[in-house]
Amino acid sequence: MAACRHRQRVVKTTATGMTAVRPGEDDAARKLYEGLTDGGGERSRTAIERVLRDNGLAIDDPRLRELDALMQGYAQAVDIPFEAIAPALAGANRTLLSRALTGNLVIPDFTAFCAEIARMFDTVRDCRDGDVAAYIPQLARADPDGFAVAVCTIDGQRFAIGDTATRYCVQSTCKPVNYAIALDRLGVDAVHRHVGREPSGHSFNAITLNGAGLPHNPMINAGAIMCASLIAPEQSAADRFDTVMQTWGALAGKGAVGFDNAVFLSERDTADRNFALAYFMRENGAFPEGTDLKATLDLYFQCCSITVDAPGMATIAATFANGGVCPLSNERVFTSDTTKNCLPLMASCGLYDFSGEFAFTVGLPAKSGVSGALFITIPGVCGIAVWSPRLDALGNSVRGVEFARRLVKRFAFDGLVATAEQTNPRRRSAEAAVDQATYFCAAAAKGDLTELRRLVARSIDVNLADYDGRTALHLAASEGRADVLRYLLPLGAATDVADRWGNTPLDDACRNGDAASIALLQPSKPDAVDLDPGGMFRRGSIEALAY
């Protein structure tokens, strides 16, 4: 019985709602406390916030509310005592903080990742091509040089740069959300009785339907209007829009989501094409029976007039990346099936008439809007929001598209690193370097030229060394892999590198007694080693070199 009591939870909740630590059972909390130092041993509020920020966590994170509250009384303290914040370290924060401090969040080196994002931001900011949308006055008045980028990972790591406080209308980026709301409420079969799921091959606002008389997909105007008709049609107009707004708020982690009535009125006053699409669909019997077209169109225009800032939109994108669960609140907003069905349509149809090219060159689920909005979802990793009002001829943010291109050129989010320029941000840099050296040296030892060529094609450093300082040349020489030496030497593989025991590749070749390897590595007889332009060995007097 005593053993059972010992294994009980070590925390309890006090009358104030805080978590209390039971005496003598706070080892885990103390380890977390020890990790909350800035390197100099200081645990002031500023130092703790810096440690959290380096790992991508902000003190205003809803999940860290208890820690924030406990530190309020220690704003000027140089060293906050363990007992003051122990309840937060032992309670609901424990798992999150433990993962952050041990580098086990989805992007372990978040500081380095953010530095790369900032560099891309600075580069793309110099692009001033394109013009702001001018079909309604409110969009025409947007600052053409406005620019913001925000990131939110599925673990709630956040970073934002630029005009991050600027609120903008979501415009067509509301389409994936409306589609997801309809899917969640009705199910995939009921929704797709009224809207298709294929790219149209036509302009995003073309007056055309598919072979079944339905809009081609939810990401074009006709499909978005159809999805609006499927959202709580039994409710009043006010309640329907309230349903949508509550969903947006949940997606953003209770972040600020607003509404621009002036944009709504302007959208409605200039909506001849959208009215034409709606009447065309009604003529073809595409709407559910009893659909009120005016109410449906009003709801669609209202959805386009919702406002967010870039950090809020990044959190929304991260919720899609996280299978429908908001990273900041841990609230499930959509089912995993809903997000699974939504992301492929974003990938194939999300950027108006540029969708195919974007899918080919970037390959990430995304949705753009004529306000300059772009949100990108990287499943299982993060959501990224870009806002820049300058649009190209197809209605997409010029900077947004360019940023996305640079993003996938720099990062291999799927783990398939194709070039030396790419890194996988989900892996620690040291771990990735060790793996590269291990793979390369192992391939050299086995004489696997196919694998070596594959790695070299990805711009691997041919002089990478393992833990013992042994390069691929060392391993190949030790195993008598003369064909590997012939391949690596013209690529710049160094012959004078010594391992931890002071041995060079030539020393290993001599120890192994392979005459061909010795001939290739022997520095004192350069005339006997003749490599043709293709890197192939022309045999010299090997016997003269063997000893």
C-alpha positions as CSV (number, residue, x, y, z in Angstrom):
1,M,0.0,0.0,0.0
2,A,2.9,2.4,0.8
3,A,4.4,1.7,-2.6
4,C,1.1,2.6,-4.3
5,R,0.9,5.8,-2.3
6,H,4.4,6.6,-3.4
7,R,3.4,6.2,-7.1
8,Q,0.5,8.6,-6.9
9,R,0.6,12.0,-8.8
10,V,3.1,14.4,-7.2
11,V,1.0,17.4,-7.8
12,K,-2.4,18.7,-6.7
13,T,-4.5,21.7,-7.5
14,T,-4.9,24.4,-4.9
15,A,-8.0,26.5,-4.2
16,T,-6.5,29.3,-6.4
17,G,-6.3,27.0,-9.4
18,M,-2.5,26.8,-9.2
19,T,-0.7,23.4,-9.1
20,A,1.1,22.7,-5.8
21,V,4.1,20.5,-5.6
22,R,4.2,17.8,-2.9
23,P,7.3,18.1,-0.7
24,G,10.1,15.7,-1.5
25,E,8.7,14.8,-4.9
26,D,9.8,17.6,-7.1
27,D,12.8,16.2,-8.9
28,A,11.3,16.7,-12.4
29,A,10.3,20.2,-11.6
30,R,13.8,21.0,-10.3
31,K,15.4,19.7,-13.4
32,L,13.2,22.1,-15.5
33,Y,14.1,24.9,-13.1
34,E,17.8,24.2,-13.7
35,G,17.2,24.5,-17.4
36,L,15.6,27.9,-17.2
37,T,18.8,29.8,-17.1
38,D,20.4,32.1,-19.7
39,G,23.8,30.5,-19.4
40,G,25.0,32.8,-16.6
41,G,23.0,31.1,-13.9
42,E,20.5,33.9,-13.8
43,R,16.8,33.1,-13.6
44,S,15.2,36.5,-13.7
45,R,11.9,36.9,-15.5
46,T,13.8,38.4,-18.4
47,A,16.3,35.5,-18.5
48,I,13.5,32.9,-18.3
49,E,11.6,34.6,-21.1
50,R,14.8,34.7,-23.2
51,V,15.2,30.9,-22.7
52,L,11.6,30.3,-23.8
53,R,12.0,32.7,-26.7
54,D,15.1,30.9,-28.0
55,N,13.0,27.7,-28.1
56,G,10.1,29.5,-29.9
57,L,7.8,29.9,-26.9
58,A,6.4,33.2,-25.8
59,I,5.4,34.0,-22.3
60,D,2.0,35.1,-23.6
61,D,1.4,31.5,-24.9
62,P,-1.9,30.4,-23.4
63,R,-0.3,27.2,-22.3
64,L,2.2,29.1,-20.1
65,R,-0.5,31.2,-18.4
66,E,0.3,29.7,-15.0
67,L,4.0,30.3,-15.3
68,D,3.4,33.9,-16.4
69,A,1.1,34.5,-13.4
70,L,3.6,33.1,-10.9
71,M,6.3,35.3,-12.2
72,Q,4.3,38.5,-12.0
73,G,5.4,39.3,-8.5
74,Y,9.1,38.9,-9.4
75,A,9.5,41.4,-12.3
76,Q,12.6,43.0,-10.6
77,A,14.0,39.8,-9.1
78,V,17.5,38.8,-10.3
79,D,16.9,35.2,-9.4
80,I,13.3,33.8,-9.1
81,P,13.4,31.1,-6.4
82,F,12.4,27.6,-7.3
83,E,9.5,27.5,-4.9
84,A,7.9,30.5,-6.5
85,I,7.4,28.9,-9.9
86,A,7.5,25.2,-8.9
87,P,3.7,24.7,-9.3
88,A,3.9,25.7,-13.0
89,L,6.9,23.4,-13.6
90,A,5.1,20.5,-12.0
91,G,1.7,21.0,-13.6
92,A,0.4,21.3,-17.1
93,N,3.5,23.1,-18.3
94,R,5.8,20.3,-17.5
95,T,5.6,18.4,-20.7
96,L,5.8,21.5,-22.9
97,L,8.8,22.9,-21.0
98,S,10.6,19.6,-20.9
99,R,10.3,19.1,-24.6
100,A,11.4,22.7,-25.3
101,L,14.5,22.5,-23.0
102,T,15.6,19.1,-24.3
103,G,15.3,20.2,-28.0
104,N,12.3,17.9,-28.7
105,L,9.9,20.4,-30.2
106,V,9.2,19.9,-33.9
107,I,11.9,22.4,-34.9
108,P,14.7,21.9,-32.3
109,D,17.0,24.7,-33.3
110,F,14.3,27.3,-33.6
111,T,16.7,30.3,-33.3
112,A,18.6,29.1,-36.4
113,F,15.4,28.5,-38.3
114,C,14.1,32.0,-37.5
115,A,17.5,33.5,-38.6
116,E,17.0,31.9,-42.0
117,I,13.4,33.1,-42.2
118,A,14.6,36.7,-41.4
119,R,17.3,36.5,-44.1
120,M,14.7,35.4,-46.6
121,F,12.4,38.2,-45.5
122,D,15.1,40.8,-46.0
123,T,15.9,39.5,-49.5
124,V,12.3,39.3,-50.6
125,R,11.5,42.7,-49.2
126,D,13.6,44.3,-51.9
127,C,11.1,43.0,-54.5
128,R,8.7,45.8,-55.5
129,D,7.0,44.3,-58.5
130,G,3.2,44.2,-58.8
131,D,0.3,46.5,-57.8
132,V,-2.3,46.4,-55.0
133,A,-5.8,45.3,-55.9
134,A,-7.9,48.2,-56.9
135,Y,-11.4,46.8,-57.6
136,I,-12.7,48.2,-54.3
137,P,-11.4,51.4,-52.6
138,Q,-10.5,49.6,-49.3
139,L,-8.0,47.3,-51.0
140,A,-6.6,50.1,-53.2
141,R,-5.7,52.1,-50.1
142,A,-3.4,49.3,-48.7
143,D,0.2,50.2,-48.2
144,P,2.0,48.7,-51.2
145,D,5.2,48.2,-49.2
146,G,3.5,46.5,-46.3
147,F,5.1,43.1,-45.6
148,A,4.9,40.6,-42.8
149,V,5.9,36.9,-42.4
150,A,4.8,34.8,-39.4
151,V,5.5,31.2,-38.5
152,C,3.7,28.9,-36.0
153,T,4.7,25.3,-35.6
154,I,2.5,22.4,-34.5
155,D,4.1,22.7,-31.1
156,G,3.2,26.4,-30.8
157,Q,6.7,27.8,-31.5
158,R,6.1,31.2,-33.0
159,F,8.1,33.9,-34.9
160,A,7.0,37.0,-36.8
161,I,8.8,39.7,-38.6
162,G,7.7,42.9,-40.5
163,D,4.4,44.6,-40.2
164,T,3.0,41.9,-37.9
165,A,0.5,44.2,-36.2
166,T,-1.2,45.2,-39.4
167,R,-4.6,43.6,-39.8
168,Y,-5.8,42.7,-43.3
169,C,-8.9,41.1,-44.9
170,V,-8.5,37.4,-45.5
171,Q,-10.4,37.5,-48.9
172,S,-10.0,34.2,-50.6
173,T,-8.0,32.6,-47.8
174,C,-11.4,32.1,-46.2
175,K,-12.2,29.4,-48.8
176,P,-10.3,26.5,-47.1
177,V,-11.9,27.4,-43.8
178,N,-15.5,27.5,-45.2
179,Y,-14.9,24.2,-46.9
180,A,-13.6,22.7,-43.7
181,I,-16.6,24.0,-41.7
182,A,-18.9,22.4,-44.2
183,L,-17.1,19.1,-44.2
184,D,-17.1,19.0,-40.4
185,R,-20.8,19.7,-40.2
186,L,-22.0,17.6,-43.0
187,G,-19.4,15.0,-44.0
188,V,-17.4,14.6,-47.2
189,D,-20.2,12.8,-49.1
190,A,-22.9,15.4,-48.4
191,V,-20.5,18.3,-49.3
192,H,-19.3,16.7,-52.6
193,R,-22.8,16.2,-53.8
194,H,-22.7,19.9,-54.4
195,V,-19.1,20.7,-55.2
196,G,-16.4,18.9,-57.1
197,R,-12.7,18.3,-56.1
198,E,-10.8,18.7,-59.3
199,P,-8.8,21.6,-60.7
200,S,-11.0,23.4,-63.2
201,G,-8.5,24.3,-65.9
202,H,-10.4,27.6,-66.2
203,S,-10.1,31.0,-64.6
204,F,-11.0,31.0,-60.9
205,N,-14.1,33.1,-61.5
206,A,-15.1,31.6,-64.8
207,I,-18.8,30.9,-65.3
208,T,-18.5,27.2,-65.9
209,L,-19.3,24.0,-64.1
210,N,-18.0,20.5,-64.3
211,G,-19.6,17.6,-66.2
212,A,-22.0,16.9,-63.3
213,G,-23.2,20.5,-63.3
214,L,-21.3,21.4,-60.1
215,P,-18.5,23.9,-59.3
216,H,-15.2,22.3,-59.9
217,N,-13.7,22.7,-56.4
218,P,-14.1,24.7,-53.2
219,M,-11.1,27.0,-53.9
220,I,-12.6,28.8,-56.8
221,N,-15.4,31.4,-56.4
222,A,-18.3,29.2,-57.5
223,G,-17.1,26.4,-55.1
224,A,-16.6,28.9,-52.3
225,I,-20.2,30.3,-52.7
226,M,-21.5,26.7,-52.7
227,C,-19.6,25.9,-49.5
228,A,-21.1,29.1,-47.9
229,S,-24.6,27.8,-48.8
230,L,-23.8,24.6,-46.8
231,I,-22.8,26.3,-43.5
232,A,-25.7,26.1,-41.0
233,P,-28.5,27.1,-43.5
234,E,-31.0,26.4,-40.8
235,Q,-29.7,29.3,-38.7
236,S,-30.4,33.0,-39.0
237,A,-28.0,35.2,-41.0
238,A,-26.5,36.6,-37.8
239,D,-26.0,33.1,-36.2
240,R,-24.5,31.7,-39.4
241,F,-21.8,34.4,-39.4
242,D,-21.3,34.0,-35.7
243,T,-20.6,30.3,-36.3
244,V,-18.0,31.2,-38.8
245,M,-16.3,33.8,-36.6
246,Q,-16.2,31.4,-33.6
247,T,-14.4,28.9,-35.8
248,W,-11.9,31.5,-37.0
249,G,-11.3,32.4,-33.3
250,A,-10.7,28.8,-32.4
251,L,-8.4,28.3,-35.3
252,A,-6.3,31.3,-34.2
253,G,-6.0,30.1,-30.6
254,K,-8.5,32.8,-29.4
255,G,-6.4,35.4,-31.2
256,A,-7.8,38.6,-32.4
257,V,-10.1,38.0,-35.4
258,G,-12.1,41.0,-36.7
259,F,-14.5,42.1,-39.4
260,D,-14.2,45.0,-41.9
261,N,-17.8,46.2,-42.6
262,A,-16.6,48.7,-45.3
263,V,-14.9,45.9,-47.2
264,F,-18.1,43.8,-46.9
265,L,-20.3,46.6,-48.4
266,S,-17.8,47.2,-51.2
267,E,-17.6,43.5,-52.0
268,R,-21.3,43.3,-52.2
269,D,-21.6,46.4,-54.4
270,T,-19.1,45.1,-56.9
271,A,-20.2,41.4,-57.0
272,D,-21.9,41.1,-60.4
273,R,-19.7,38.2,-61.4
274,N,-20.3,36.3,-58.2
275,F,-24.1,36.9,-58.5
276,A,-23.9,35.6,-62.0
277,L,-22.1,32.5,-60.8
278,A,-24.7,31.9,-58.1
279,Y,-27.6,32.2,-60.5
280,F,-25.8,30.0,-63.0
281,M,-25.4,27.3,-60.4
282,R,-29.1,27.6,-59.3
283,E,-30.1,27.3,-62.9
284,N,-28.2,24.0,-63.1
285,G,-29.7,22.7,-59.8
286,A,-26.4,22.6,-58.0
287,F,-27.5,24.2,-54.7
288,P,-29.3,22.3,-52.0
289,E,-33.1,22.7,-52.2
290,G,-34.3,25.9,-50.6
291,T,-31.0,27.8,-50.7
292,D,-31.4,31.5,-50.2
293,L,-29.0,33.0,-52.7
294,K,-28.9,36.5,-51.2
295,A,-28.2,35.1,-47.7
296,T,-25.6,32.8,-49.2
297,L,-23.8,35.5,-51.1
298,D,-23.9,37.9,-48.1
299,L,-22.3,35.2,-45.9
300,Y,-19.6,34.6,-48.6
301,F,-18.8,38.4,-48.7
302,Q,-18.7,38.5,-44.9
303,C,-16.2,35.7,-44.8
304,C,-14.0,37.5,-47.3
305,S,-14.1,40.6,-45.1
306,I,-12.8,38.9,-41.9
307,T,-9.6,40.4,-40.7
308,V,-6.5,38.9,-39.1
309,D,-2.8,39.8,-38.6
310,A,0.0,37.6,-39.9
311,P,0.7,35.9,-36.5
312,G,-3.0,35.0,-36.3
313,M,-3.1,33.6,-39.8
314,A,0.1,31.6,-39.1
315,T,-1.6,29.9,-36.2
316,I,-4.6,29.1,-38.4
317,A,-2.3,27.5,-40.9
318,A,-0.6,25.6,-38.1
319,T,-4.0,24.3,-37.0
320,F,-4.4,22.8,-40.5
321,A,-0.9,21.4,-40.3
322,N,-1.7,19.9,-36.9
323,G,-4.6,17.8,-38.1
324,G,-7.2,20.3,-36.9
325,V,-5.9,20.9,-33.4
326,C,-4.9,24.4,-32.5
327,P,-1.3,24.3,-31.2
328,L,-1.8,27.2,-28.8
329,S,-5.0,26.0,-27.1
330,N,-4.8,22.2,-27.8
331,E,-8.5,22.5,-28.8
332,R,-9.7,20.3,-31.7
333,V,-11.3,22.6,-34.2
334,F,-11.6,20.3,-37.2
335,T,-11.4,16.5,-37.4
336,S,-8.2,15.0,-38.9
337,D,-10.3,13.7,-41.8
338,T,-11.5,17.3,-42.6
339,T,-7.9,18.7,-42.8
340,K,-6.8,15.6,-44.7
341,N,-9.4,16.3,-47.3
342,C,-8.8,20.1,-47.4
343,L,-5.0,20.1,-47.8
344,P,-4.8,18.3,-51.2
345,L,-7.3,20.8,-52.7
346,M,-5.2,23.7,-51.3
347,A,-2.2,22.1,-53.0
348,S,-3.8,21.7,-56.3
349,C,-6.2,24.7,-56.5
350,G,-5.1,27.2,-53.9
351,L,-3.5,30.0,-56.0
352,Y,-6.0,31.0,-58.6
353,D,-4.7,30.4,-62.2
354,F,-1.2,30.0,-60.9
355,S,-2.1,26.8,-58.9
356,G,-0.5,24.3,-61.1
357,E,2.8,26.2,-61.4
358,F,2.9,26.8,-57.6
359,A,2.2,23.1,-57.0
360,F,5.1,22.2,-59.4
361,T,7.7,24.7,-58.1
362,V,6.7,24.9,-54.4
363,G,4.6,21.8,-53.7
364,L,3.0,22.9,-50.4
365,P,-0.7,23.3,-49.6
366,A,-1.4,27.1,-49.7
367,K,-4.2,29.6,-50.3
368,S,-3.8,33.2,-51.5
369,G,-6.1,36.2,-51.4
370,V,-6.2,39.5,-53.3
371,S,-5.5,41.4,-50.1
372,G,-1.9,40.1,-50.5
373,A,-2.6,37.3,-48.0
374,L,-1.0,33.9,-48.4
375,F,-1.0,31.1,-45.9
376,I,1.1,28.0,-46.3
377,T,0.5,24.7,-44.5
378,I,3.4,22.3,-44.0
379,P,1.7,19.2,-42.6
380,G,3.2,17.9,-39.4
381,V,5.5,20.9,-39.2
382,C,4.1,24.4,-39.2
383,G,1.9,27.1,-40.7
384,I,3.4,30.1,-42.4
385,A,1.5,33.4,-43.2
386,V,2.8,36.0,-45.6
387,W,1.1,39.4,-46.2
388,S,2.2,41.8,-48.9
389,P,-0.4,43.6,-51.0
390,R,1.6,43.9,-54.2
391,L,-0.1,41.4,-56.6
392,D,1.1,39.8,-59.8
393,A,-1.1,39.5,-62.9
394,L,-2.9,36.4,-61.5
395,G,-3.9,38.0,-58.2
396,N,-1.2,36.4,-56.0
397,S,1.2,38.3,-53.7
398,V,4.4,38.7,-55.5
399,R,6.5,38.6,-52.4
400,G,4.4,35.8,-51.0
401,V,5.1,33.5,-54.0
402,E,8.8,34.5,-54.0
403,F,9.1,33.8,-50.3
404,A,7.5,30.4,-50.7
405,R,9.9,29.5,-53.5
406,R,12.9,30.5,-51.4
407,L,11.4,28.6,-48.4
408,V,11.4,25.2,-50.2
409,K,14.8,25.9,-51.8
410,R,16.3,26.4,-48.3
411,F,14.4,23.8,-46.3
412,A,13.5,20.2,-47.0
413,F,10.5,19.8,-44.8
414,D,9.8,16.2,-46.1
415,G,13.3,15.1,-45.0
416,L,14.4,14.5,-48.6
417,V,17.4,16.7,-48.7
418,A,18.2,17.3,-52.4
419,T,21.0,19.8,-52.3
420,A,23.7,21.1,-50.0
421,E,21.6,24.4,-49.8
422,Q,18.7,22.5,-48.1
423,T,18.4,21.5,-44.5
424,N,15.7,19.7,-42.6
425,P,14.6,22.0,-39.8
426,R,13.1,19.2,-37.9
427,R,16.5,17.7,-37.2
428,R,19.4,19.1,-35.1
429,S,22.2,20.4,-37.2
430,A,24.8,18.3,-35.4
431,E,22.7,15.2,-35.8
432,A,22.3,15.8,-39.5
433,A,26.1,16.3,-40.0
434,V,26.9,13.1,-38.1
435,D,24.4,11.1,-40.2
436,Q,25.8,12.5,-43.5
437,A,29.4,11.5,-42.5
438,T,28.2,8.1,-41.4
439,Y,26.3,7.4,-44.6
440,F,29.2,8.7,-46.8
441,C,31.9,6.8,-45.0
442,A,29.8,3.6,-44.9
443,A,29.2,3.7,-48.6
444,A,33.0,4.2,-49.2
445,A,33.8,1.2,-47.0
446,K,31.4,-1.0,-48.8
447,G,32.5,0.2,-52.3
448,D,28.9,1.4,-53.0
449,L,29.6,3.8,-55.9
450,T,25.9,4.3,-56.6
451,E,25.3,5.6,-53.1
452,L,28.4,7.8,-53.2
453,R,27.3,9.3,-56.5
454,R,23.9,10.0,-55.0
455,L,25.3,11.7,-52.0
456,V,27.8,13.7,-54.1
457,A,24.9,14.8,-56.4
458,R,23.4,16.3,-53.2
459,S,26.6,18.4,-52.8
460,I,27.9,16.5,-49.7
461,D,31.3,17.5,-48.5
462,V,33.6,14.6,-49.6
463,N,35.9,15.4,-46.7
464,L,33.3,14.8,-43.9
465,A,34.8,12.7,-41.1
466,D,33.3,10.4,-38.6
467,Y,33.8,10.5,-34.8
468,D,37.4,9.1,-35.2
469,G,38.3,11.7,-37.8
470,R,38.3,9.1,-40.5
471,T,37.1,10.3,-43.9
472,A,35.6,8.3,-46.8
473,L,39.1,8.1,-48.2
474,H,40.4,6.4,-45.0
475,L,37.6,3.8,-45.1
476,A,38.1,3.1,-48.8
477,A,41.8,2.7,-48.4
478,S,41.4,0.4,-45.4
479,E,39.1,-1.9,-47.4
480,G,41.1,-1.8,-50.6
481,R,38.4,0.0,-52.6
482,A,40.5,1.4,-55.3
483,D,37.5,2.2,-57.5
484,V,36.2,4.4,-54.7
485,L,39.5,6.2,-54.5
486,R,39.5,6.8,-58.2
487,Y,36.1,8.4,-57.9
488,L,36.8,10.5,-54.8
489,L,40.2,11.9,-55.6
490,P,39.2,14.1,-58.6
491,L,36.4,15.5,-56.4
492,G,38.9,17.0,-54.0
493,A,39.1,14.3,-51.3
494,A,42.1,15.2,-49.2
495,T,44.9,12.7,-48.9
496,D,46.7,14.4,-46.1
497,V,44.0,14.3,-43.5
498,A,45.0,12.3,-40.3
499,D,42.5,10.5,-38.2
500,R,42.6,10.5,-34.4
501,W,45.5,8.0,-34.4
502,G,47.5,10.2,-36.8
503,N,47.0,7.9,-39.8
504,T,46.4,9.2,-43.3
505,P,44.5,7.3,-46.0
506,L,47.9,6.2,-47.4
507,D,48.9,4.7,-44.1
508,D,45.7,2.6,-44.1
509,A,46.3,1.5,-47.7
510,C,49.8,0.4,-46.8
511,R,48.5,-1.5,-43.8
512,N,45.9,-3.2,-46.0
513,G,48.6,-4.0,-48.6
514,D,46.5,-3.1,-51.6
515,A,48.9,-2.0,-54.4
516,A,46.2,-0.2,-56.5
517,S,45.2,1.9,-53.5
518,I,48.8,2.7,-52.6
519,A,49.5,3.8,-56.2
520,L,46.6,6.2,-56.1
521,L,47.5,7.7,-52.8
522,Q,51.3,7.7,-53.0
523,P,52.4,11.4,-53.0
524,S,56.1,10.7,-53.8
525,K,55.5,9.2,-57.3
526,P,53.0,11.6,-59.0
527,D,54.0,10.4,-62.4
528,A,52.7,6.9,-61.6
529,V,49.2,8.1,-60.8
530,D,47.5,9.3,-63.9
531,L,43.8,10.3,-63.7
532,D,42.0,11.0,-66.9
533,P,39.6,14.0,-67.2
534,G,36.6,11.8,-66.2
535,G,38.4,10.7,-63.0
536,M,39.2,7.2,-64.2
537,F,42.6,5.7,-63.2
538,R,45.2,5.0,-65.8
539,R,47.4,2.2,-64.4
540,G,51.0,3.1,-63.8
541,S,53.8,1.1,-62.3
542,I,52.0,-0.1,-59.2
543,E,54.7,-2.6,-58.4
544,A,57.3,0.2,-58.0
545,L,55.1,1.9,-55.4
546,A,54.2,-1.1,-53.3
547,Y,56.3,-1.6,-50.2
